[in-house]
Amino acid sequence: MQNDLTIADIERSFFEYRANFKQPITSLWQEVHRGEIISALYKAMSPWGIDLDNITWNQAAKSLSEVQLSVTVPSFFAGIQIGVGWLTMSVANPDWTRAPQIISLFQTAVDTVKDVAAQELQSQQTALGFHVRPSKKPFREIVGRFVNLKMLQSEDARMFGVSVYYDDFSFVVDSSALVRDGVFVKLSRMFADTTRFEEMANRIYKDEETVLNLLGLKIQ
C-alpha cells in the first residue's frame, strides 16, 4: 500500500532520448541545407532562451557518421544532438516540476527536425537513471529479496543488483557508485515511431513508480 511506502530521496538523475531516422538526413552534409536546419531550430528553440552561442557544428567531420549539429539549452541543463541517421536529447538533473516545459521543448525539437529534413522516425528509445539514498530499510535487505543468495553462495555480499528485460522495457537496480549504501536505478523503454512525448512521459512515470514501489519507495 502507498501509505507504507517512503518517499524516495533521489540524487543525480538524468534523462536520455534517442530516435533513429528511417532514412539518413544526408542534407546535413550540404552547407546550404545545413543552414536551413540550423535556422529552423534556432527559430523553434527561441522560446527556451537559446542564442547563437548555444549552437555548434562539428566542422572537422571526415565522414557522414561524424556529422553532428548540437544545441544546448542552459535553462534546462539540456542538450540536443542531430546526426545524419539519428537524434539524441538529454537532461541532467531534470526538474520535474517543469516537466510540461521539458516535454514541449523535446517535442518541438523532434517535430522541427522531421519537418525541415522531410524525414520520419524509425524508432524511439528513452532512458531515465537516478541514484537513491537509503531510507528506513537497508537496500541490501530489500534487493536481496530478489536474489537467491544460497544458489549464488553470496550471503555475505555487501550489496546485490538485479536486472529485468522485456521486449520494449528493461530496468536495472544496482549498487550506487555515488551514494553510500544507495542504489542506482535505470529504466529503459522503446516506443513506436509515432509516440508523442506527453504519452512517453506518462509511461515513464508509471515505470519509475513501479520500480520504486518494489524498493519500498514512492515518488511523492
Backbone as JSON, one array per atom type, in Angstrom:
{
  "sequence": "MQNDLTIADIERSFFEYRANFKQPITSLWQEVHRGEIISALYKAMSPWGIDLDNITWNQAAKSLSEVQLSVTVPSFFAGIQIGVGWLTMSVANPDWTRAPQIISLFQTAVDTVKDVAAQELQSQQTALGFHVRPSKKPFREIVGRFVNLKMLQSEDARMFGVSVYYDDFSFVVDSSALVRDGVFVKLSRMFADTTRFEEMANRIYKDEETVLNLLGLKIQ",
  "N": [[0.83, -1.2, 0.0], [0.37, 2.33, -0.67], [0.61, 4.0, 1.56], [2.4, 2.73, 3.18], [4.8, 3.13, 2.04], [7.93, 4.84, 1.56], [8.9, 8.16, 0.71], [10.99, 8.52, -2.03], [14.39, 9.46, -1.85], [15.93, 11.02, -4.1], [18.89, 11.33, -6.02], [21.12, 12.98, -8.23], [20.09, 12.61, -11.11], [19.26, 11.64, -14.52], [18.04, 12.1, -17.88], [17.59, 10.54, -20.98], [17.21, 10.5, -24.53], [16.71, 8.89, -27.65], [16.34, 8.85, -31.13], [15.99, 7.14, -34.18], [16.3, 7.79, -37.63], [14.22, 6.98, -40.46], [15.39, 7.18, -42.95], [18.68, 8.34, -43.82], [19.64, 11.72, -43.02], [21.0, 13.11, -45.3], [21.32, 15.64, -46.2], [22.44, 17.16, -44.23], [25.11, 17.15, -44.72], [25.45, 18.92, -46.74], [26.13, 22.27, -47.16], [24.27, 24.37, -47.7], [21.75, 23.24, -47.13], [22.21, 22.53, -44.52], [22.25, 24.99, -43.29], [19.55, 25.64, -43.44], [18.41, 23.85, -41.65], [19.65, 24.62, -39.25], [18.69, 27.25, -39.05], [15.93, 26.79, -38.8], [15.8, 25.34, -36.39], [16.89, 27.21, -34.62], [14.95, 29.23, -34.66], [12.7, 27.78, -33.75], [13.53, 26.97, -31.2], [13.84, 29.3, -29.8], [11.93, 30.21, -27.82], [12.87, 29.0, -25.53], [15.08, 30.3, -24.78], [17.56, 30.1, -26.18], [20.61, 31.09, -27.83], [22.89, 32.15, -30.45], [25.32, 31.27, -29.49], [24.73, 28.86, -28.39], [24.56, 26.96, -30.32], [26.32, 24.61, -32.12], [28.58, 23.18, -34.54], [30.02, 20.3, -35.89], [32.8, 20.83, -37.39], [34.93, 19.41, -38.21], [34.27, 17.0, -39.27], [34.88, 13.98, -40.93], [33.53, 12.04, -42.22], [30.18, 10.89, -43.01], [29.16, 9.67, -40.75], [30.28, 11.08, -38.69], [29.19, 13.55, -38.73], [27.61, 16.15, -36.99], [25.25, 18.19, -35.4], [24.82, 20.37, -32.74], [22.82, 21.52, -30.04], [22.52, 23.43, -27.2], [20.61, 23.88, -24.24], [20.69, 25.88, -21.84], [19.0, 26.74, -19.71], [17.57, 24.53, -18.97], [19.43, 22.63, -18.52], [19.88, 21.01, -20.7], [20.52, 19.13, -23.72], [20.73, 18.85, -27.27], [21.39, 16.75, -29.94], [22.07, 16.24, -33.33], [22.48, 13.89, -35.78], [23.38, 12.36, -38.94], [21.88, 10.04, -39.16], [20.39, 9.92, -36.84], [18.9, 11.29, -33.8], [19.52, 12.72, -30.72], [18.68, 13.52, -27.31], [19.06, 15.04, -24.12], [18.82, 15.49, -20.55], [20.27, 16.82, -17.68], [19.97, 16.14, -14.29], [17.04, 16.63, -14.22], [14.41, 18.93, -13.56], [11.5, 18.03, -12.42], [9.27, 19.47, -11.79], [9.04, 21.17, -13.78], [8.23, 19.7, -15.89], [6.2, 19.87, -18.0], [7.29, 21.93, -19.62], [9.72, 20.79, -20.4], [8.83, 18.58, -21.84], [7.49, 19.9, -23.93], [9.65, 21.27, -25.07], [11.31, 19.14, -26.05], [9.52, 17.82, -27.79], [9.04, 19.82, -29.64], [11.61, 20.1, -30.75], [11.99, 17.59, -32.0], [9.82, 17.57, -33.84], [10.49, 19.77, -35.41], [12.94, 19.06, -36.63], [12.11, 16.8, -38.08], [10.29, 17.99, -39.86], [11.8, 19.95, -41.34], [13.79, 18.39, -42.42], [12.36, 16.59, -43.81], [11.88, 13.92, -43.02], [10.93, 10.8, -41.48], [10.58, 9.14, -38.3], [12.15, 6.08, -37.3], [12.41, 4.62, -34.97], [12.13, 5.02, -31.37], [13.71, 5.64, -28.27], [14.02, 5.72, -24.74], [15.76, 6.64, -21.72], [15.91, 6.66, -18.26], [17.71, 7.54, -15.49], [18.86, 7.32, -12.09], [20.17, 7.97, -8.79], [19.53, 6.67, -5.54], [19.08, 7.52, -2.2], [19.57, 5.65, 0.86], [16.81, 4.54, 2.94], [14.45, 3.77, 5.41], [14.74, 0.93, 5.59], [17.59, -1.07, 4.9], [19.03, -1.09, 1.63], [20.36, -3.35, 0.83], [19.05, -5.43, 2.09], [16.51, -5.15, 0.97], [16.88, -5.44, -1.86], [18.05, -7.9, -1.8], [15.96, -9.67, -1.5], [15.19, -10.35, -4.02], [17.07, -12.01, -4.98], [18.67, -15.16, -5.18], [20.38, -16.05, -2.66], [21.66, -18.29, -1.58], [22.04, -20.02, -3.77], [23.81, -18.49, -5.2], [25.84, -18.41, -3.46], [26.4, -16.19, -1.86], [25.86, -14.98, 0.58], [27.19, -13.21, 2.24], [27.68, -10.96, 0.78], [28.23, -7.48, 0.06], [26.36, -5.93, -1.29], [23.62, -6.22, -3.62], [22.46, -6.7, -7.0], [19.94, -6.32, -9.54], [18.46, -7.11, -12.71], [16.0, -6.66, -15.21], [14.41, -7.7, -18.16], [12.33, -6.91, -20.87], [10.63, -7.09, -24.07], [10.25, -4.44, -24.87], [10.99, -2.94, -22.73], [13.15, -2.37, -19.96], [14.76, -2.7, -16.75], [17.19, -1.75, -14.31], [18.58, -2.34, -11.17], [21.06, -1.42, -9.09], [24.11, -1.33, -7.13], [24.93, 1.88, -5.91], [27.42, 4.03, -7.14], [27.88, 6.51, -6.28], [26.35, 7.26, -4.07], [26.56, 6.44, -0.77], [25.73, 3.25, 0.38], [23.5, 3.39, -1.15], [21.32, 2.98, -4.05], [21.5, 2.54, -7.61], [19.32, 3.26, -10.19], [18.07, 2.38, -13.35], [15.94, 2.95, -16.03], [14.78, 1.78, -19.05], [13.12, 2.25, -22.13], [11.46, 1.29, -25.14], [9.78, 2.96, -27.8], [7.05, 3.33, -30.12], [7.39, 4.73, -33.42], [5.63, 6.84, -33.8], [4.86, 7.78, -31.35], [4.1, 10.34, -29.06], [5.72, 12.85, -26.99], [4.35, 13.5, -24.63], [2.79, 11.24, -24.1], [4.87, 9.41, -23.8], [6.1, 10.43, -21.5], [4.14, 9.98, -19.52], [4.11, 7.17, -19.49], [6.74, 6.6, -18.7], [6.75, 7.73, -16.16], [5.0, 5.97, -14.83], [6.53, 3.64, -15.03], [8.74, 4.32, -13.44], [7.47, 4.66, -10.97], [6.54, 2.05, -10.51], [8.93, 0.52, -10.24], [10.18, 1.82, -8.09], [8.32, 1.27, -6.1], [8.78, -1.45, -5.75], [11.04, -1.3, -4.3], [10.18, -0.42, -1.92], [9.51, 2.23, -1.94], [8.21, 5.47, -2.97], [7.24, 7.96, -5.39], [6.14, 10.44, -4.62]],
  "CA": [[0.0, 0.0, 0.0], [1.14, 3.56, -0.79], [0.85, 4.59, 2.87], [3.52, 2.04, 3.8], [6.0, 3.44, 1.26], [8.68, 6.06, 1.9], [9.22, 8.99, -0.46], [12.37, 8.29, -2.47], [15.34, 10.57, -1.8], [16.65, 10.81, -5.36], [20.09, 12.13, -6.19], [21.86, 12.87, -9.51], [19.31, 11.91, -12.13], [19.43, 12.06, -15.91], [17.09, 11.56, -18.84], [18.17, 10.48, -22.33], [16.29, 10.11, -25.6], [17.33, 8.67, -28.95], [15.47, 8.47, -32.24], [16.66, 6.82, -35.43], [15.5, 8.16, -38.8], [14.0, 5.91, -41.44], [16.41, 7.38, -43.96], [19.67, 9.33, -43.35], [19.49, 13.12, -43.42], [22.26, 13.41, -45.99], [21.4, 17.08, -46.46], [23.29, 17.77, -43.21], [26.45, 17.24, -45.28], [25.46, 20.03, -47.69], [26.14, 23.5, -46.37], [23.06, 25.16, -47.88], [20.66, 22.6, -46.38], [22.58, 22.6, -43.11], [21.8, 26.31, -42.83], [18.1, 25.61, -43.29], [18.12, 23.12, -40.41], [20.08, 25.48, -38.15], [17.76, 28.38, -38.97], [14.64, 26.31, -38.3], [15.96, 25.01, -34.98], [17.11, 28.46, -33.87], [13.66, 29.89, -34.53], [11.8, 26.95, -32.94], [14.03, 26.87, -29.83], [13.97, 30.63, -29.19], [11.17, 30.4, -26.57], [13.6, 28.43, -24.41], [16.19, 31.19, -24.47], [18.86, 29.79, -26.79], [21.15, 32.07, -28.77], [23.84, 31.57, -31.4], [26.39, 30.59, -28.75], [24.25, 27.54, -27.97], [24.51, 26.08, -31.49], [27.65, 24.28, -32.62], [28.63, 22.27, -35.67], [31.29, 19.59, -35.97], [33.4, 21.22, -38.66], [36.04, 18.5, -38.54], [33.74, 15.69, -39.67], [35.54, 13.4, -42.1], [32.59, 11.12, -42.84], [28.8, 11.16, -42.64], [28.9, 9.17, -39.4], [30.82, 12.04, -37.73], [28.46, 14.82, -38.84], [26.76, 16.38, -35.81], [24.81, 19.53, -35.03], [24.48, 20.34, -31.31], [22.14, 22.68, -29.47], [22.41, 23.35, -25.74], [19.54, 24.7, -23.66], [21.21, 26.05, -20.47], [17.97, 26.93, -18.68], [17.06, 23.22, -18.58], [20.57, 21.71, -18.49], [19.52, 20.05, -21.74], [21.29, 19.14, -24.94], [20.14, 18.2, -28.43], [22.39, 16.43, -30.94], [21.48, 15.71, -34.55], [23.4, 13.27, -36.7], [22.78, 12.04, -40.22], [20.91, 8.96, -39.01], [19.81, 9.86, -35.5], [18.72, 12.49, -33.0], [19.54, 12.42, -29.29], [18.44, 14.63, -26.41], [19.33, 14.65, -22.74], [18.68, 16.49, -19.48], [20.99, 16.47, -16.46], [19.21, 16.51, -13.08], [15.81, 17.32, -14.63], [13.48, 19.46, -12.57], [10.22, 17.51, -12.9], [8.21, 20.46, -11.63], [8.98, 21.85, -15.09], [8.04, 18.64, -16.88], [5.5, 20.31, -19.21], [8.2, 22.7, -20.48], [10.7, 19.86, -20.97], [8.1, 17.81, -22.86], [7.27, 20.8, -25.06], [10.96, 21.5, -25.69], [11.75, 17.96, -26.81], [8.6, 17.56, -28.9], [9.3, 20.86, -30.64], [12.86, 19.78, -31.42], [11.76, 16.44, -32.89], [8.93, 17.97, -34.93], [11.21, 20.71, -36.28], [13.9, 18.31, -37.44], [11.34, 15.97, -39.02], [9.68, 18.84, -40.88], [12.77, 20.59, -42.22], [14.57, 17.36, -43.11], [11.4, 15.74, -44.53], [12.16, 12.53, -42.65], [10.15, 10.22, -40.41], [11.36, 8.35, -37.35], [12.03, 4.64, -37.37], [12.27, 4.11, -33.61], [12.42, 5.96, -30.29], [14.09, 4.97, -27.04], [14.31, 6.63, -23.63], [16.43, 6.08, -20.54], [15.87, 7.5, -17.07], [18.58, 6.98, -14.47], [18.98, 8.13, -10.87], [20.67, 7.35, -7.57], [18.57, 6.81, -4.44], [19.67, 7.39, -0.87], [18.88, 4.65, 1.69], [15.76, 5.06, 3.82], [14.25, 3.03, 6.66], [15.28, -0.42, 5.49], [18.78, -1.11, 4.04], [18.78, -1.59, 0.28], [20.9, -4.71, 0.71], [17.98, -6.33, 2.51], [15.4, -5.04, 0.02], [17.26, -6.04, -3.14], [18.37, -9.3, -1.53], [14.75, -10.48, -1.63], [15.04, -10.75, -5.42], [18.26, -12.78, -5.35], [18.83, -16.44, -4.48], [21.69, -15.91, -2.03], [22.29, -19.61, -1.39], [22.48, -20.5, -5.06], [24.97, -17.68, -5.6], [26.83, -18.5, -2.39], [26.77, -14.78, -1.66], [25.16, -14.47, 1.75], [27.97, -12.16, 2.9], [27.95, -9.87, -0.17], [27.92, -6.15, 0.58], [25.18, -5.41, -1.97], [23.16, -7.04, -4.73], [21.85, -5.97, -8.11], [19.03, -7.11, -10.36], [18.07, -6.5, -13.98], [14.83, -7.31, -15.79], [14.33, -7.31, -19.56], [11.19, -7.24, -21.72], [10.9, -6.71, -25.46], [10.26, -2.99, -25.05], [11.29, -2.26, -21.46], [14.1, -3.02, -19.05], [15.21, -1.87, -15.64], [18.35, -2.23, -13.56], [18.79, -1.81, -9.82], [22.44, -1.8, -8.77], [24.75, -0.54, -6.09], [25.29, 3.21, -6.36], [28.84, 4.39, -7.02], [27.94, 7.89, -5.79], [25.66, 7.41, -2.79], [26.93, 5.35, 0.13], [24.62, 2.35, 0.73], [22.36, 3.68, -2.0], [21.19, 2.19, -5.27], [21.35, 3.22, -8.89], [18.2, 2.7, -10.95], [17.98, 2.83, -14.74], [14.76, 2.46, -16.72], [14.9, 1.98, -20.5], [11.9, 1.81, -22.82], [11.32, 1.54, -26.57], [8.47, 3.48, -28.18], [6.75, 3.36, -31.56], [7.9, 5.95, -34.07], [4.62, 7.9, -33.79], [4.51, 8.14, -29.97], [4.42, 11.72, -28.69], [6.44, 12.94, -25.72], [3.43, 13.51, -23.49], [2.48, 9.85, -23.82], [6.1, 8.79, -23.28], [6.32, 10.9, -20.13], [3.2, 9.27, -18.65], [4.56, 5.78, -19.38], [7.99, 6.59, -17.92], [6.37, 7.99, -14.77], [4.46, 4.72, -14.3], [7.66, 2.72, -14.89], [9.5, 4.74, -12.26], [6.64, 4.38, -9.8], [6.5, 0.6, -10.31], [10.23, 0.03, -9.76], [10.39, 2.37, -6.75], [7.44, 0.51, -5.2], [9.47, -2.71, -5.46], [12.08, -0.98, -3.32], [9.53, 0.13, -0.73], [9.54, 3.69, -2.07], [7.26, 6.09, -3.86], [7.75, 9.22, -5.96], [5.71, 11.55, -3.75]],
  "C": [[0.86, 1.25, 0.0], [1.48, 4.17, 0.56], [2.04, 3.95, 3.58], [4.85, 2.35, 3.11], [6.61, 4.76, 1.7], [8.98, 6.85, 0.63], [10.7, 8.83, -0.8], [13.2, 9.57, -2.41], [16.29, 10.4, -2.99], [17.78, 11.83, -5.53], [20.65, 11.91, -7.6], [21.11, 12.05, -10.55], [19.66, 12.4, -13.52], [18.33, 11.43, -16.76], [17.72, 11.63, -20.21], [17.12, 9.98, -23.32], [17.08, 9.91, -26.88], [16.27, 8.25, -29.95], [16.34, 8.17, -33.45], [15.73, 7.19, -36.58], [15.34, 6.97, -39.74], [15.04, 5.96, -42.55], [17.4, 8.44, -43.47], [19.35, 10.74, -43.85], [20.8, 13.54, -44.09], [22.43, 14.89, -46.28], [22.24, 17.8, -45.4], [24.72, 17.96, -43.72], [26.59, 18.44, -46.21], [25.25, 21.34, -46.94], [24.84, 24.29, -46.49], [21.89, 24.57, -47.1], [20.93, 22.6, -44.87], [22.1, 23.92, -42.51], [20.31, 26.36, -42.61], [17.71, 24.93, -41.97], [18.49, 23.97, -39.19], [19.1, 26.63, -37.95], [16.42, 27.95, -38.38], [14.72, 25.99, -36.81], [16.12, 26.27, -34.13], [15.78, 29.17, -33.63], [12.73, 29.11, -33.6], [12.22, 26.92, -31.47], [14.09, 28.22, -29.11], [13.12, 30.83, -27.94], [11.88, 29.86, -25.34], [14.92, 29.16, -24.17], [17.53, 30.83, -25.07], [19.3, 30.96, -27.67], [22.2, 31.39, -29.63], [24.98, 30.83, -30.7], [26.01, 29.18, -28.35], [24.18, 26.54, -29.12], [25.92, 25.86, -32.02], [27.56, 23.22, -33.71], [30.0, 21.61, -35.71], [31.92, 19.84, -37.33], [34.52, 20.29, -39.1], [35.57, 17.13, -38.98], [34.39, 15.21, -40.96], [34.64, 12.4, -42.83], [31.18, 11.46, -42.37], [28.49, 10.72, -41.2], [29.38, 10.15, -38.33], [30.09, 13.38, -37.76], [27.53, 14.99, -37.65], [26.51, 17.86, -35.6], [24.33, 19.47, -33.59], [23.83, 21.65, -30.88], [22.05, 22.47, -27.96], [21.32, 24.31, -25.27], [19.89, 24.88, -22.18], [20.14, 26.14, -19.39], [17.38, 25.61, -18.19], [18.18, 22.19, -18.42], [20.37, 20.6, -19.52], [20.41, 20.21, -22.96], [20.59, 18.38, -26.03], [21.24, 17.99, -29.45], [21.71, 15.77, -32.13], [22.58, 15.17, -35.44], [22.68, 12.94, -38.0], [21.68, 10.98, -40.07], [20.15, 8.95, -37.71], [19.65, 11.25, -34.89], [18.72, 12.08, -31.53], [19.28, 13.7, -28.49], [18.64, 14.14, -24.98], [19.1, 15.83, -21.8], [19.43, 15.98, -18.27], [20.21, 17.01, -15.26], [17.92, 17.25, -13.44], [14.95, 17.74, -13.45], [12.07, 19.07, -13.03], [9.06, 18.43, -12.58], [8.04, 21.26, -12.92], [8.79, 20.84, -16.22], [7.28, 19.1, -18.12], [6.4, 21.09, -20.17], [9.23, 21.8, -21.14], [10.05, 19.04, -22.08], [7.9, 18.66, -24.11], [8.56, 21.07, -25.82], [11.37, 20.34, -26.58], [10.83, 17.67, -27.99], [8.8, 18.57, -30.02], [10.56, 20.55, -31.43], [12.67, 18.65, -32.43], [10.91, 16.85, -34.09], [9.65, 18.88, -35.92], [12.18, 19.98, -37.19], [13.18, 17.45, -38.48], [10.8, 16.81, -40.18], [10.72, 19.38, -41.86], [13.59, 19.58, -43.0], [13.69, 16.44, -43.94], [11.68, 14.27, -44.29], [11.24, 12.1, -41.51], [11.07, 9.4, -39.51], [11.12, 6.87, -37.58], [11.77, 4.03, -35.99], [12.6, 5.2, -32.61], [12.74, 5.16, -29.03], [14.42, 6.01, -25.98], [15.04, 5.88, -22.52], [16.35, 7.11, -19.42], [16.74, 6.82, -16.01], [18.68, 7.9, -13.27], [19.55, 7.29, -9.73], [19.67, 7.63, -6.45], [19.29, 6.59, -3.12], [18.89, 6.36, -0.04], [17.85, 5.3, 2.6], [15.65, 4.18, 5.06], [14.93, 1.67, 6.65], [16.49, -0.42, 4.55], [18.46, -1.69, 2.67], [19.32, -3.0, 0.09], [19.81, -5.73, 1.07], [16.83, -6.33, 1.5], [15.72, -5.76, -1.28], [17.56, -7.52, -2.98], [17.17, -10.22, -1.64], [14.57, -11.01, -3.04], [16.19, -11.62, -5.9], [18.31, -14.07, -4.53], [20.25, -16.48, -3.9], [22.41, -17.25, -1.9], [22.82, -20.16, -2.71], [23.74, -19.76, -5.53], [26.12, -17.78, -4.6], [27.36, -17.11, -2.03], [26.06, -14.17, -0.46], [25.87, -13.3, 2.42], [28.3, -11.0, 1.96], [27.51, -8.53, 0.42], [26.62, -5.6, -0.02], [24.83, -6.35, -3.12], [22.57, -6.14, -5.81], [20.95, -6.89, -8.9], [18.76, -6.36, -11.66], [16.95, -7.34, -14.58], [14.65, -6.78, -17.21], [13.04, -7.83, -20.22], [11.54, -6.84, -23.15], [11.04, -5.2, -25.63], [10.62, -2.22, -23.77], [12.3, -3.06, -20.65], [14.39, -2.09, -17.88], [16.34, -2.57, -14.89], [18.35, -1.56, -12.2], [20.14, -2.32, -9.37], [22.97, -0.95, -7.63], [25.18, 0.81, -6.64], [26.78, 3.47, -6.13], [29.0, 5.79, -6.43], [27.36, 8.07, -4.4], [25.97, 6.2, -1.91], [25.67, 4.58, 0.56], [23.36, 2.62, -0.08], [22.31, 2.77, -3.2], [21.12, 3.11, -6.48], [20.27, 2.5, -9.67], [18.23, 3.26, -12.36], [16.8, 2.14, -15.42], [14.9, 2.78, -18.21], [13.64, 1.47, -21.17], [11.95, 2.2, -24.3], [9.9, 2.03, -26.84], [8.29, 3.41, -29.69], [7.16, 4.7, -32.14], [6.92, 7.12, -33.99], [4.27, 8.38, -32.38], [4.97, 9.56, -29.65], [5.03, 11.76, -27.3], [5.51, 12.95, -24.51], [3.06, 12.08, -23.1], [3.69, 9.12, -23.25], [6.31, 9.16, -21.82], [5.4, 10.18, -19.15], [3.63, 7.82, -18.43], [5.81, 5.68, -18.52], [7.7, 6.83, -16.44], [5.84, 6.71, -14.11], [5.57, 3.68, -14.1], [8.46, 3.04, -13.63], [8.75, 4.4, -10.98], [6.65, 2.89, -9.47], [7.8, 0.08, -9.7], [10.51, 0.56, -8.35], [9.53, 1.61, -5.72], [8.07, -0.81, -4.81], [10.53, -2.51, -4.38], [11.5, -0.39, -2.04], [9.46, 1.64, -0.74], [8.43, 4.17, -2.99], [7.81, 7.43, -4.33], [7.4, 10.39, -5.07], [4.47, 11.14, -2.96]]
}
